[in-house]
């Protein structure tokens, strides 16, 4: 994504703004995808998104496959499976409940992981605050169904697994090689559903074009922004900014899809965001860059 005479301007951009642009891009991509769910299945959109990101990452990284051990491949296969499950589950959730609520529930996964193993009660209190936020969602049933909540929980669990496997993958695969291979794995795992059950939808060039756009907005652009930003800011600052994801998803839902939330739902989201910021400021980072 480089351009001639562009190195100086890119360096002049604040890394904080780069992260915020990445967050906005992810949620814009999600809202664009959801706007098509009446015509196209979430599985089709997710598959097109994964195909787009896999093609771009493989072209950029050109991963070296020779000399890898059986354990290297097992790790990256698990990494790819968690990536595919995370994306598929959250899009299934998007179809059923508002974006902001889905991302709020999903975020509990990496937040819980951030404080697991801590011996400080203060850290465990942040998980409790996030749990209160999720419980508050039960007091306002508008646009909320159990299947959508369950898919968001699954996405959060897959995100936690993704975080754990990202560290192991990074230790075994250089640069972007592991993510590139994992993206291919995720694409292949979802292919039987996307090509078998919903293959006829891929004959529509409009659907393919929108799916590619979602892939750029939700994977390629944010990951590039985050990768550049992390060269200049600490992981803890990055994690604080990532804590804004639920609020960004809610705003995207309002502006693009007209998904208005009840006051109780905003309060629930605030609990999760505050818990995420608190856990991060206590010295626990939430995640590496995730093509969520």
Backbone torsions as a table, in degrees:
resi	resn	phi	psi	omega
1	UNK	NA	21.3	179.0
2	UNK	-85.2	156.1	178.2
3	UNK	-133.6	156.9	176.6
4	UNK	-66.6	142.5	178.5
5	UNK	62.0	23.9	-176.1
6	UNK	-110.3	-2.9	-174.0
7	UNK	-64.8	-42.4	-179.7
8	UNK	-64.3	-48.7	178.5
9	UNK	-59.2	-38.5	-179.1
10	UNK	-63.8	-41.1	-179.5
11	UNK	-67.2	-26.1	-176.8
12	UNK	-78.7	-13.7	-180.0
13	UNK	-75.8	130.4	179.2
14	UNK	-61.3	134.9	177.8
15	UNK	-62.1	-30.2	176.4
16	UNK	-62.1	-43.4	179.0
17	UNK	-65.8	-34.8	177.6
18	UNK	-62.5	-43.2	178.6
19	UNK	-64.3	-42.8	179.8
20	UNK	-64.0	-38.5	175.7
21	UNK	-62.9	-41.4	178.1
22	UNK	-62.0	-43.5	178.8
23	UNK	-62.2	-46.4	179.6
24	UNK	-61.9	-38.7	-179.1
25	UNK	-65.4	-42.5	178.8
26	UNK	-58.8	-48.0	-175.5
27	UNK	-74.4	-31.5	173.7
28	UNK	-64.0	-42.7	177.5
29	UNK	-61.2	-40.7	179.2
30	UNK	-64.9	-40.4	-179.4
31	UNK	-70.2	-36.7	175.6
32	UNK	-63.1	-43.2	179.1
33	UNK	-61.8	-45.8	-176.6
34	UNK	-64.7	-30.3	-179.6
35	UNK	-63.8	-16.1	-179.2
36	UNK	-100.2	-2.5	-171.1
37	UNK	-65.9	-17.8	174.8
38	UNK	-73.0	-21.5	-177.5
39	UNK	-109.1	-30.9	-173.1
40	UNK	-129.9	142.6	-180.0
41	UNK	-71.5	148.5	175.0
42	UNK	-56.1	-35.0	-179.9
43	UNK	-62.0	-38.8	178.6
44	UNK	-64.6	-45.6	-179.3
45	UNK	-64.6	-42.5	178.9
46	UNK	-61.9	-43.7	-179.9
47	UNK	-61.7	-44.1	178.6
48	UNK	-64.3	-38.0	176.9
49	UNK	-62.5	-46.0	-179.2
50	UNK	-66.3	-38.4	177.5
51	UNK	-60.6	-46.2	-179.2
52	UNK	-60.4	-49.8	-178.7
53	UNK	-66.1	-36.3	179.0
54	UNK	-64.3	-44.8	179.7
55	UNK	-61.3	-44.4	-179.0
56	UNK	-66.3	-45.8	-177.5
57	UNK	-66.1	-40.5	178.4
58	UNK	-65.5	-40.3	179.0
59	UNK	-65.0	-37.2	-178.3
60	UNK	-79.3	-47.3	-173.7
61	UNK	-81.5	-33.3	-173.8
62	UNK	45.9	63.1	-171.6
63	UNK	-59.0	139.1	176.4
64	UNK	-85.4	120.9	-174.9
65	UNK	-102.2	-16.8	-177.4
66	UNK	-76.5	149.8	174.5
67	UNK	80.3	9.3	-179.4
68	UNK	-86.5	141.5	-179.6
69	UNK	-83.9	168.9	177.4
70	UNK	-58.6	-39.3	-179.9
71	UNK	-66.7	-37.2	176.9
72	UNK	-57.8	-44.1	-178.2
73	UNK	-71.1	-37.9	178.0
74	UNK	-62.4	-40.8	179.7
75	UNK	-64.5	-46.8	-177.2
76	UNK	-71.1	-29.4	174.5
77	UNK	-65.5	-42.1	176.2
78	UNK	-65.7	-37.7	176.9
79	UNK	-61.0	-45.0	179.1
80	UNK	-66.5	-39.3	178.9
81	UNK	-63.7	-41.9	179.1
82	UNK	-67.4	-37.0	177.6
83	UNK	-63.5	-46.4	180.0
84	UNK	-65.2	-44.0	179.7
85	UNK	-63.3	-42.4	-179.3
86	UNK	-60.0	-48.1	-179.0
87	UNK	-67.7	-44.4	-178.5
88	UNK	-64.0	-44.8	-176.0
89	UNK	-66.9	-42.4	-177.1
90	UNK	-69.4	-31.7	177.1
91	UNK	-72.5	-32.9	172.8
92	UNK	-63.6	-37.6	177.4
93	UNK	-67.9	-42.3	178.4
94	UNK	-55.6	-35.2	-178.0
95	UNK	-65.8	-24.5	-170.5
96	UNK	-108.9	-28.9	-179.3
97	UNK	-134.8	162.0	-179.0
98	UNK	-57.6	149.6	-177.9
99	UNK	-53.9	-48.0	-176.0
100	UNK	-60.4	-39.2	179.9
101	UNK	-71.5	-39.7	179.4
102	UNK	-61.6	-45.9	-178.9
103	UNK	-69.3	-34.9	176.9
104	UNK	-60.0	-48.1	179.7
105	UNK	-66.4	-43.3	179.4
106	UNK	-58.7	-36.7	-173.7
107	UNK	-66.8	-19.3	178.7
108	UNK	-64.0	-27.2	179.0
109	UNK	-59.9	-61.4	178.8
110	UNK	-66.3	-29.3	177.9
111	UNK	-64.9	-44.1	177.6
112	UNK	-61.6	-42.4	178.5
113	UNK	-61.7	-35.0	-176.7
114	UNK	-63.6	-26.2	-177.2
115	UNK	-113.9	-1.0	177.7
116	UNK	-62.8	137.5	179.6
117	UNK	87.4	-7.7	178.7
118	UNK	-73.7	144.3	178.5
119	UNK	-101.1	3.1	-178.7
120	UNK	-95.8	127.9	179.6
121	UNK	-60.9	-30.9	-179.8
122	UNK	-60.7	-40.3	179.4
123	UNK	-66.9	-41.4	179.4
124	UNK	-66.2	-27.9	178.8
125	UNK	-64.5	-30.9	179.2
126	UNK	-66.2	-38.5	175.7
127	UNK	-64.2	-39.5	177.7
128	UNK	-61.7	-40.8	177.8
129	UNK	-63.4	-42.7	177.3
130	UNK	-62.7	-39.1	178.0
131	UNK	-62.4	-38.8	176.5
132	UNK	-61.6	-40.7	178.6
133	UNK	-59.9	-43.2	179.6
134	UNK	-67.0	-40.0	179.4
135	UNK	-64.4	-33.2	178.9
136	UNK	-61.9	-28.4	179.5
137	UNK	-62.0	-25.6	-179.5
138	UNK	-71.6	-15.7	-179.7
139	UNK	-83.8	-11.3	-179.9
140	UNK	-130.8	104.0	-170.1
141	UNK	-88.4	-0.1	-177.0
142	UNK	-59.5	127.5	176.5
143	UNK	58.1	25.7	-176.9
144	UNK	-124.4	122.3	174.4
145	UNK	-127.6	159.3	-171.9
146	UNK	-64.8	-35.7	179.3
147	UNK	-63.8	-42.6	178.6
148	UNK	-62.1	-40.8	177.6
149	UNK	-64.7	-43.6	-178.9
150	UNK	-62.2	-42.1	177.9
151	UNK	-64.0	-38.0	178.2
152	UNK	-65.6	-38.9	176.7
153	UNK	-63.5	-43.1	177.4
154	UNK	-61.2	-41.5	178.3
155	UNK	-62.5	-40.0	178.2
156	UNK	-64.9	-40.0	177.3
157	UNK	-65.0	-40.8	178.5
158	UNK	-66.4	-36.0	177.4
159	UNK	-63.3	-43.2	177.7
160	UNK	-60.4	-43.8	177.6
161	UNK	-63.1	-39.9	178.1
162	UNK	-58.5	-43.3	-179.2
163	UNK	-62.9	-45.7	179.9
164	UNK	-62.1	-42.7	-177.6
165	UNK	-76.6	-22.1	179.6
166	UNK	-65.1	-38.9	179.0
167	UNK	-64.9	-44.4	179.3
168	UNK	-66.3	-38.9	178.4
169	UNK	-65.7	-42.1	179.2
170	UNK	-61.5	-30.4	179.6
171	UNK	-76.8	-21.0	-175.1
172	UNK	-107.8	-20.7	-177.8
173	UNK	-125.5	135.0	-176.3
174	UNK	-75.9	151.2	171.6
175	UNK	46.9	-128.2	179.9
176	UNK	-91.3	5.3	-176.0
177	UNK	-56.6	-47.2	-177.4
178	UNK	-62.8	-43.3	179.3
179	UNK	-66.3	-38.2	179.0
180	UNK	-62.6	-47.8	179.4
181	UNK	-65.0	-41.1	179.5
182	UNK	-62.5	-37.1	178.5
183	UNK	-64.8	-37.7	176.0
184	UNK	-65.8	-43.3	178.6
185	UNK	-60.0	-46.5	180.0
186	UNK	-60.8	-40.8	179.0
187	UNK	-62.9	-45.1	-178.9
188	UNK	-65.3	-38.0	-179.8
189	UNK	-65.3	-34.4	-178.9
190	UNK	-87.9	-11.5	-175.8
191	UNK	-59.3	-42.1	-179.9
192	UNK	-57.5	-37.2	179.2
193	UNK	-74.3	-49.3	-175.9
194	UNK	-66.8	-42.3	-176.5
195	UNK	-86.7	-30.6	-178.4
196	UNK	-82.1	-61.2	-175.4
197	UNK	-77.1	-36.0	-174.7
198	UNK	-118.8	20.5	-175.8
199	UNK	-57.2	-31.9	-178.5
200	UNK	-64.1	-26.3	179.9
201	UNK	-68.9	-24.6	-178.8
202	UNK	-77.3	-6.8	176.2
203	UNK	-77.6	-13.3	179.4
204	UNK	-88.1	113.7	-177.9
205	UNK	-63.2	-30.6	177.6
206	UNK	-63.4	-42.8	178.4
207	UNK	-63.5	-44.1	179.3
208	UNK	-61.6	-42.0	-179.6
209	UNK	-65.1	-43.7	179.0
210	UNK	-65.8	-39.8	177.6
211	UNK	-61.6	-40.4	176.9
212	UNK	-65.2	-39.5	177.5
213	UNK	-62.5	-42.4	177.7
214	UNK	-61.9	-39.9	178.0
215	UNK	-61.2	-41.3	178.4
216	UNK	-67.0	-45.9	-176.5
217	UNK	-70.0	-40.3	-171.7
218	UNK	-93.7	-15.8	-177.7
219	UNK	-126.2	-59.8	-171.2
220	UNK	-66.9	-51.8	-177.8
221	UNK	-63.7	-52.7	-178.1
222	UNK	-64.0	-39.0	-178.9
223	UNK	-65.3	-38.9	177.8
224	UNK	-63.4	-45.6	179.1
225	UNK	-60.2	-44.3	-177.7
226	UNK	-67.7	-39.1	-179.4
227	UNK	-63.0	-43.0	178.8
228	UNK	-68.5	-42.8	-177.2
229	UNK	-63.3	-38.7	-176.7
230	UNK	-68.2	-9.7	173.8
231	UNK	-75.7	-17.0	-173.3
232	UNK	-120.7	-18.1	-179.3
233	UNK	-122.3	158.9	-178.1
234	UNK	-78.2	156.0	176.8
235	UNK	-57.1	-32.8	-179.4
236	UNK	-67.2	-41.7	177.1
237	UNK	-65.1	-41.5	178.0
238	UNK	-58.8	-42.5	-178.3
239	UNK	-67.2	-36.5	175.6
240	UNK	-60.3	-43.8	179.5
241	UNK	-65.8	-39.3	178.9
242	UNK	-63.8	-22.7	178.4
243	UNK	-64.7	-13.6	178.9
244	UNK	-81.7	-4.2	-176.8
245	UNK	-53.2	-48.3	-179.5
246	UNK	-59.5	-42.1	179.0
247	UNK	-65.6	-39.7	178.3
248	UNK	-63.9	-39.3	178.1
249	UNK	-64.5	-40.8	178.8
250	UNK	-63.6	-42.5	179.4
251	UNK	-65.3	-41.3	177.4
252	UNK	-62.2	-39.9	178.2
253	UNK	-62.7	-38.6	179.1
254	UNK	-69.7	-49.3	-172.9
255	UNK	-72.2	-38.8	-174.6
256	UNK	-95.3	-38.0	-171.7
257	UNK	-112.3	-8.4	-178.2
258	UNK	70.5	29.1	-179.6
259	UNK	-87.1	90.8	179.3
260	UNK	-80.7	138.9	-179.3
261	UNK	-106.1	150.1	177.2
262	UNK	-77.2	157.9	179.5
263	UNK	-54.1	-39.4	179.9
264	UNK	-63.6	-36.3	179.6
265	UNK	-68.9	-37.7	174.9
266	UNK	-64.6	-39.4	177.9
267	UNK	-63.4	-41.8	178.1
268	UNK	-61.5	-43.8	179.2
269	UNK	-63.6	-39.7	179.1
270	UNK	-62.0	-40.0	177.9
271	UNK	-58.4	-44.5	-178.6
272	UNK	-67.6	-43.0	180.0
273	UNK	-63.5	-45.8	179.2
274	UNK	-62.8	-41.4	177.9
275	UNK	-62.2	-39.9	179.8
276	UNK	-65.3	-45.5	178.5
277	UNK	-63.7	-42.7	-179.6
278	UNK	-62.3	-43.5	179.2
279	UNK	-63.1	-39.0	-179.9
280	UNK	-67.5	-44.9	-178.8
281	UNK	-69.2	-16.2	175.2
282	UNK	-82.7	0.0	176.5
283	UNK	106.1	7.6	-179.3
284	UNK	-110.3	121.3	176.4
285	UNK	-86.4	151.1	-174.8
286	UNK	-84.7	-38.6	-172.1
287	UNK	-172.2	160.4	163.6
288	UNK	-79.8	170.5	176.3
289	UNK	-53.5	131.6	-177.6
290	UNK	-125.5	125.4	174.3
291	UNK	-77.2	70.6	-170.7
292	UNK	-69.3	NA	NA
